[in-house]
Amino acid sequence: MKGSELFVKCLQNEGVKYIFGIPGEETLDLMESFSRSDIKFIVVRHEQSAAFMADVCGRLTGRPGVCLSTLGPGATNLMTGVADAHLDRAPLVAITGQGSLDRAYKESHQFLDVAGMFSKITSWNATVTAAHQIPELVGKAFDIAKDVPGAAHIELPEDVSAQETNALPLEKKEYSHSCSFDEKELHKAIELISGATRPLIIAGNGVIRENASPELEQFVEAANIGVVTTFMGKGAIPADNDHFIGSMGMSEQDYIICGLDAADVVIAVGFDSVEYSPDHWNMDGSKTIIHVQNRHPEIEASYIPECALLGTLKATLRAMTSAVTPQEFPDHYRNIKTSMEDELLRYKDDPAFPVKPQRILWEVRQKLDREDILISDVGAHKLWIDCIQHLPLTPY
């Protein structure tokens, strides 16, 4: 079979059902192979959209979303969405076409060092130089995209796509990804929490990625500790949970930062520094930090954890729930949440024009149910969107 046929079979072997992208001359063999498969190719108006759509698929399913472009400008258009997925730890596999290998050593129309560019915004990438390499390279790209998680990239030159090969997709095995924390670190963490006067949890995107929200909520209830989330961690704990205080914004001395300023022990659960720099909430490095994550912390002056529970979040949070004793919930945190709610309630019937953000948020919140998703563009208004979750939940 041709390399393109093998490539598509390997994608099917990984469970791929959708690919987002724009075809090009260098991907025609691949497109023809897609047409004979069960994979649905969704054509977009711009490659950047393809990458963002694949990004969202990865976030929602936990399995890599897939996007495709041709060489040169098609590949560079793809880069913004791929970089976003990589920074936000969303599993994604990007596929780019390329001119034939005999053009690689000389200047040629639209021939750019795409692999070199993508190496800066992915966990791993490679160029396929022979059709028989395809099964191993596709398998590796998907494994890395899921395990890191983040973006991976494969470049498929047009002549390799047309090569004949006897290779077949590799047998696919599913392995357990669980890993366990150190018991000594667990005891140390519990002692730090027990000795704290104002402990606070920061829940990050890792909680969402690992589907550990139920375990987080159980720990919060057992420990009686307040929770704030990052933007990417929204939904890690229900907004109507009494322990939920709010989400971090982007401005200095907002409600949530005032809460973090008062915290003496911060339990960072599934938190990545890229979500909200510790410089904003631990500027002087005085806070005791407990790092609860599946990988080693990103050390910086404002983020040097006193202890680290490195392991699968579900198992770690269950162990913490069994070991912790309830704390007294500080009035300071309760007052912060009340203040945010009161501000919005004061303006819910405000007739002023232009309409105040508080009034808009109140009206929108009345139409949102627990399962609804609100999507916001980037800008200063995003800080107001953050406030929408603090209003009382009301059914349709």
VEXDREN-2710 file (C-alpha; in Angstrom, 1 decimal):
% VEXDREN-2710
k/r/px/py/pz
1/MET/0.0/0.0/0.0
2/LYS/1.0/3.6/-0.3
3/GLY/2.5/5.5/2.6
4/SER/-0.6/7.7/2.8
5/GLU/-2.9/4.6/3.1
6/LEU/-0.7/3.3/5.9
7/PHE/-0.7/6.7/7.6
8/VAL/-4.5/6.8/7.6
9/LYS/-4.7/3.2/8.9
10/CYS/-2.4/4.1/11.8
11/LEU/-4.6/7.1/12.6
12/GLN/-7.6/4.8/12.7
13/ASN/-5.6/2.5/14.9
14/GLU/-5.3/5.4/17.4
15/GLY/-9.0/5.9/17.4
16/VAL/-9.0/9.1/15.4
17/LYS/-12.5/9.9/14.1
18/TYR/-12.1/13.6/13.0
19/ILE/-9.4/15.6/11.4
20/PHE/-9.6/19.4/11.0
21/GLY/-7.7/21.2/8.3
22/ILE/-7.2/22.5/4.8
23/PRO/-5.9/20.3/1.9
24/GLY/-3.0/21.2/-0.3
25/GLU/-1.1/19.9/-3.2
26/GLU/1.4/18.1/-1.0
27/THR/-1.3/16.3/0.9
28/LEU/-3.4/15.1/-2.0
29/ASP/-2.4/11.4/-1.6
30/LEU/-3.3/11.7/2.1
31/MET/-6.7/13.3/1.3
32/GLU/-7.5/10.5/-1.2
33/SER/-6.7/7.9/1.5
34/PHE/-9.0/9.8/4.0
35/SER/-11.8/9.6/1.5
36/ARG/-11.6/5.8/1.7
37/SER/-11.6/5.6/5.5
38/ASP/-14.1/6.2/8.3
39/ILE/-12.2/9.3/9.4
40/LYS/-14.2/12.5/8.8
41/PHE/-12.2/15.3/7.4
42/ILE/-13.6/18.7/8.4
43/VAL/-12.5/21.5/6.1
44/VAL/-12.0/24.9/7.8
45/ARG/-11.5/28.4/6.4
46/HIS/-8.2/28.9/8.0
47/GLU/-5.6/26.5/9.4
48/GLN/-5.5/28.3/12.7
49/SER/-9.1/27.3/13.2
50/ALA/-8.2/23.7/12.5
51/ALA/-5.6/23.7/15.3
52/PHE/-8.0/25.3/17.8
53/MET/-10.7/22.9/16.9
54/ALA/-8.3/20.0/17.5
55/ASP/-7.2/21.7/20.7
56/VAL/-10.7/21.7/22.0
57/CYS/-11.3/18.1/21.0
58/GLY/-8.2/17.1/23.0
59/ARG/-9.4/19.1/26.1
60/LEU/-12.9/17.6/26.0
61/THR/-12.0/14.0/25.3
62/GLY/-8.6/13.6/26.8
63/ARG/-7.5/12.0/23.5
64/PRO/-5.4/13.9/21.0
65/GLY/-7.3/16.1/18.6
66/VAL/-5.8/16.0/15.1
67/CYS/-5.3/18.9/12.6
68/LEU/-3.7/19.0/9.2
69/SER/-2.2/21.6/6.8
70/THR/0.0/21.6/3.8
71/LEU/3.5/23.0/3.7
72/GLY/4.9/26.5/4.0
73/PRO/2.2/29.1/4.8
74/GLY/-0.4/26.4/5.6
75/ALA/1.9/25.1/8.3
76/THR/2.8/28.5/9.7
77/ASN/-1.0/29.3/9.9
78/LEU/-1.4/26.2/12.1
79/MET/1.3/27.2/14.6
80/THR/-0.8/29.6/16.8
81/GLY/-3.3/26.9/17.7
82/VAL/-0.7/24.2/18.2
83/ALA/1.3/26.5/20.5
84/ASP/-1.9/27.2/22.5
85/ALA/-2.6/23.5/23.0
86/HIS/1.0/22.9/24.0
87/LEU/1.0/25.6/26.6
88/ASP/-2.3/24.5/28.0
89/ARG/-1.3/20.8/28.1
90/ALA/-4.1/19.8/25.7
91/PRO/-3.3/16.6/23.7
92/LEU/-3.0/17.4/20.0
93/VAL/-1.3/15.9/17.0
94/ALA/-0.5/18.2/14.1
95/ILE/0.2/16.8/10.6
96/THR/1.8/18.9/8.0
97/GLY/2.6/18.2/4.4
98/GLN/5.9/18.9/2.8
99/GLY/7.6/18.9/-0.6
100/SER/9.5/15.9/-1.7
101/LEU/12.7/15.0/0.1
102/ASP/14.8/15.9/-2.9
103/ARG/13.9/19.5/-2.4
104/ALA/15.1/19.7/1.2
105/TYR/18.7/20.7/0.6
106/LYS/18.0/23.7/-1.7
107/GLU/15.8/26.8/-1.9
108/SER/12.4/25.8/-3.2
109/HIS/8.9/27.2/-3.5
110/GLN/7.2/27.3/-0.1
111/PHE/9.8/24.9/1.4
112/LEU/10.4/26.0/5.0
113/ASP/12.0/24.2/7.9
114/VAL/8.6/23.3/9.3
115/ALA/9.9/20.6/11.6
116/GLY/12.4/23.1/13.0
117/MET/9.7/25.6/13.7
118/PHE/7.3/23.2/15.3
119/SER/10.1/21.8/17.5
120/LYS/9.8/24.9/19.6
121/ILE/6.0/24.5/20.3
122/THR/5.6/20.8/20.7
123/SER/6.8/18.1/23.1
124/TRP/8.1/16.0/20.1
125/ASN/8.1/16.1/16.4
126/ALA/9.6/14.3/13.4
127/THR/9.8/14.2/9.7
128/VAL/8.9/10.9/8.0
129/THR/11.7/10.0/5.6
130/ALA/10.5/6.5/4.6
131/ALA/7.1/5.0/4.5
132/HIS/8.0/2.0/6.7
133/GLN/8.6/4.5/9.6
134/ILE/5.0/5.6/9.7
135/PRO/3.6/3.1/12.3
136/GLU/6.3/3.9/14.9
137/LEU/6.2/7.6/14.4
138/VAL/2.4/7.9/14.5
139/GLY/2.3/5.7/17.6
140/LYS/5.0/7.8/19.3
141/ALA/3.3/11.1/18.5
142/PHE/0.0/10.0/20.0
143/ASP/1.6/8.4/23.1
144/ILE/3.6/11.6/23.8
145/ALA/0.6/13.9/23.2
146/LYS/-1.4/11.9/25.7
147/ASP/1.3/11.3/28.3
148/VAL/2.9/14.7/28.6
149/PRO/0.2/16.0/27.7
150/GLY/0.6/18.6/24.9
151/ALA/1.2/18.9/21.2
152/ALA/3.2/16.6/18.9
153/HIS/3.9/17.1/15.2
154/ILE/4.5/14.8/12.2
155/GLU/5.8/16.1/8.8
156/LEU/4.9/13.9/5.9
157/PRO/6.7/14.8/2.6
158/GLU/4.7/14.1/-0.6
159/ASP/7.1/11.6/-2.0
160/VAL/7.0/9.5/1.2
161/SER/3.2/9.7/1.1
162/ALA/3.3/8.1/-2.3
163/GLN/5.9/5.4/-1.5
164/GLU/4.8/1.8/-1.5
165/THR/5.4/-0.2/1.7
166/ASN/4.6/-3.5/3.2
167/ALA/4.5/-2.1/6.8
168/LEU/1.3/-2.4/8.9
169/PRO/0.0/-0.5/11.9
170/LEU/1.4/-1.6/15.2
171/GLU/-0.7/-3.6/17.6
172/LYS/-2.2/-1.0/20.0
173/LYS/-1.9/-1.7/23.8
174/GLU/-3.4/0.4/26.6
175/TYR/-1.3/0.7/29.7
176/SER/-2.0/2.0/33.1
177/HIS/-0.7/5.5/33.6
178/SER/-1.1/5.6/37.4
179/CYS/1.8/6.5/39.6
180/SER/2.0/6.8/43.4
181/PHE/3.1/9.5/45.8
182/ASP/5.7/9.1/48.5
183/GLU/4.1/8.3/51.9
184/LYS/6.6/10.5/53.7
185/GLU/5.5/13.4/51.6
186/LEU/1.9/12.7/52.3
187/HIS/2.5/12.8/56.1
188/LYS/4.4/16.0/55.7
189/ALA/1.6/17.6/53.7
190/ILE/-1.0/16.6/56.2
191/GLU/1.1/18.1/59.1
192/LEU/1.5/21.4/57.1
193/ILE/-2.3/21.6/56.5
194/SER/-3.1/20.8/60.2
195/GLY/-0.7/23.5/61.3
196/ALA/-2.1/26.2/59.0
197/THR/-4.4/29.0/60.0
198/ARG/-5.6/30.0/56.5
199/PRO/-4.9/27.1/54.1
200/LEU/-6.2/27.5/50.6
201/ILE/-6.4/25.2/47.5
202/ILE/-5.5/26.3/44.0
203/ALA/-7.1/23.9/41.6
204/GLY/-5.6/23.9/38.1
205/ASN/-6.2/22.4/34.7
206/GLY/-4.7/19.1/35.8
207/VAL/-7.8/18.3/37.8
208/ILE/-9.9/18.6/34.7
209/ARG/-7.4/16.6/32.6
210/GLU/-7.4/13.7/35.0
211/ASN/-11.1/13.8/35.7
212/ALA/-10.3/14.2/39.4
213/SER/-13.1/16.7/40.2
214/PRO/-15.1/14.2/42.4
215/GLU/-11.9/13.4/44.4
216/LEU/-11.1/17.1/44.8
217/GLU/-14.6/17.8/46.1
218/GLN/-14.4/15.0/48.6
219/PHE/-11.0/16.3/49.9
220/VAL/-12.4/19.8/50.1
221/GLU/-15.4/18.6/52.1
222/ALA/-13.3/16.5/54.4
223/ALA/-10.7/19.2/55.0
224/ASN/-13.1/22.1/55.1
225/ILE/-10.7/24.2/53.1
226/GLY/-11.5/27.0/50.6
227/VAL/-10.8/26.5/46.9
228/VAL/-9.9/28.9/44.1
229/THR/-9.4/27.8/40.5
230/THR/-7.3/29.1/37.6
231/PHE/-9.1/30.1/34.4
232/MET/-8.2/26.6/33.0
233/GLY/-9.3/25.0/36.2
234/LYS/-12.8/26.4/36.1
235/GLY/-15.3/23.5/36.7
236/ALA/-12.8/21.5/38.8
237/ILE/-15.2/22.1/41.7
238/PRO/-18.9/23.1/41.3
239/ALA/-19.4/26.9/41.6
240/ASP/-22.2/26.3/44.1
241/ASN/-20.0/24.3/46.5
242/ASP/-19.8/26.3/49.8
243/HIS/-16.0/26.0/49.8
244/PHE/-15.5/27.5/46.3
245/ILE/-14.3/31.1/46.5
246/GLY/-13.8/32.0/42.9
247/SER/-11.3/31.9/40.0
248/MET/-8.1/33.8/39.7
249/GLY/-8.3/36.9/37.5
250/MET/-5.5/38.8/35.8
251/SER/-5.5/42.0/37.8
252/GLU/-3.6/42.9/40.9
253/GLN/-5.5/42.9/44.2
254/ASP/-8.8/41.5/42.9
255/TYR/-11.0/39.6/45.3
256/ILE/-9.2/36.3/44.8
257/ILE/-5.7/37.7/45.1
258/CYS/-6.8/39.3/48.4
259/GLY/-7.7/35.8/49.5
260/LEU/-4.4/34.4/48.4
261/ASP/-2.6/37.2/50.1
262/ALA/-4.1/36.0/53.4
263/ALA/-3.2/32.3/52.9
264/ASP/-0.3/30.8/54.8
265/VAL/-0.4/27.4/53.2
266/VAL/-1.3/26.9/49.5
267/ILE/-2.2/23.5/48.2
268/ALA/-1.6/23.6/44.5
269/VAL/-3.6/20.7/43.0
270/GLY/-3.1/20.0/39.3
271/PHE/-1.6/23.5/38.9
272/ASP/0.8/24.5/36.1
273/SER/2.7/27.8/36.5
274/VAL/1.7/28.7/33.0
275/GLU/-1.9/29.0/34.1
276/TYR/-1.2/31.9/36.5
277/SER/2.3/32.9/37.4
278/PRO/3.1/32.4/41.1
279/ASP/4.8/35.8/40.9
280/HIS/1.2/37.2/41.2
281/TRP/0.2/35.3/44.3
282/ASN/3.5/34.6/46.1
283/MET/5.6/37.5/45.2
284/ASP/7.8/37.4/48.2
285/GLY/8.0/33.6/48.4
286/SER/6.7/33.5/51.9
287/LYS/3.9/31.0/51.4
288/THR/4.2/27.4/52.2
289/ILE/3.3/25.4/49.1
290/ILE/2.2/21.8/48.8
291/HIS/2.5/20.6/45.2
292/VAL/0.0/17.9/44.2
293/GLN/0.6/17.0/40.6
294/ASN/1.6/14.1/38.4
295/ARG/5.0/15.5/37.6
296/HIS/7.8/17.5/39.2
297/PRO/7.1/21.1/40.0
298/GLU/8.5/23.9/37.8
299/ILE/10.8/25.6/40.3
300/GLU/11.1/29.3/40.4
301/ALA/11.7/31.9/43.1
302/SER/8.0/32.2/44.0
303/TYR/7.2/28.5/43.6
304/ILE/9.5/26.3/45.7
305/PRO/7.1/23.7/47.3
306/GLU/7.8/22.5/50.8
307/CYS/6.6/19.1/49.8
308/ALA/5.4/17.4/46.6
309/LEU/2.9/14.6/46.2
310/LEU/3.9/13.3/42.7
311/GLY/1.3/10.8/41.5
312/THR/-2.1/10.3/39.9
313/LEU/-4.4/13.0/41.3
314/LYS/-7.3/10.7/41.9
315/ALA/-5.3/8.3/44.1
316/THR/-3.4/11.2/45.8
317/LEU/-6.6/13.1/46.7
318/ARG/-8.2/10.0/48.0
319/ALA/-5.3/9.4/50.3
320/MET/-5.3/13.0/51.5
321/THR/-9.0/12.8/52.2
322/SER/-8.5/9.7/54.4
323/ALA/-5.7/11.4/56.3
324/VAL/-6.8/15.0/56.8
325/THR/-8.8/16.4/59.7
326/PRO/-11.3/19.2/59.2
327/GLN/-10.0/22.8/59.5
328/GLU/-12.0/25.8/60.7
329/PHE/-13.1/27.7/57.6
330/PRO/-11.7/31.3/57.9
331/ASP/-14.3/34.1/57.9
332/HIS/-12.0/36.0/55.6
333/TYR/-12.6/33.6/52.7
334/ARG/-16.3/33.5/53.3
335/ASN/-16.4/37.3/53.3
336/ILE/-14.6/37.5/50.0
337/LYS/-17.2/35.3/48.3
338/THR/-20.1/37.2/49.9
339/SER/-18.6/40.5/48.7
340/MET/-18.4/39.3/45.1
341/GLU/-22.0/38.1/45.1
342/ASP/-23.2/41.3/46.8
343/GLU/-21.6/43.5/44.1
344/LEU/-23.4/41.7/41.3
345/LEU/-26.7/41.6/43.2
346/ARG/-26.6/45.3/43.7
347/TYR/-26.6/45.9/40.0
348/LYS/-29.0/43.2/38.8
349/ASP/-31.8/45.7/38.2
350/ASP/-29.7/48.7/37.3
351/PRO/-31.3/50.6/34.4
352/ALA/-28.2/52.6/33.4
353/PHE/-27.0/52.9/29.9
354/PRO/-24.5/51.8/28.7
355/VAL/-25.4/48.6/30.6
356/LYS/-23.1/47.8/33.4
357/PRO/-21.1/44.5/33.3
358/GLN/-22.7/43.4/36.6
359/ARG/-26.2/43.7/35.1
360/ILE/-25.2/41.7/31.9
361/LEU/-23.7/39.0/34.0
362/TRP/-26.7/38.7/36.2
363/GLU/-29.0/38.4/33.1
364/VAL/-26.8/35.8/31.4
365/ARG/-26.5/33.7/34.6
366/GLN/-30.3/33.4/34.8
367/LYS/-30.3/31.5/31.6
368/LEU/-27.3/29.2/32.3
369/ASP/-27.9/25.8/33.7
370/ARG/-25.2/23.6/35.3
371/GLU/-24.4/21.8/32.1
372/ASP/-24.1/24.9/29.9
373/ILE/-20.8/26.2/28.6
374/LEU/-20.0/29.9/28.3
375/ILE/-17.3/30.8/25.8
376/SER/-15.6/34.1/26.0
377/ASP/-13.1/35.9/23.8
378/VAL/-9.8/37.2/25.3
379/GLY/-9.8/40.8/26.7
380/ALA/-10.5/42.8/29.8
381/HIS/-14.1/41.6/29.7
382/LYS/-12.8/38.1/30.5
383/LEU/-12.3/39.3/34.1
384/TRP/-16.0/40.0/34.3
385/ILE/-16.9/36.6/32.8
386/ASP/-15.0/35.2/35.7
387/CYS/-17.5/36.7/38.1
388/ILE/-20.5/35.0/36.5
389/GLN/-19.9/31.7/38.4
390/HIS/-20.3/33.4/41.7
391/LEU/-24.0/34.1/41.2
392/PRO/-26.6/31.7/42.6
393/LEU/-27.4/28.8/40.3
394/THR/-30.9/29.0/38.9
395/PRO/-32.6/26.5/36.6
396/TYR/-34.4/27.4/33.4
END
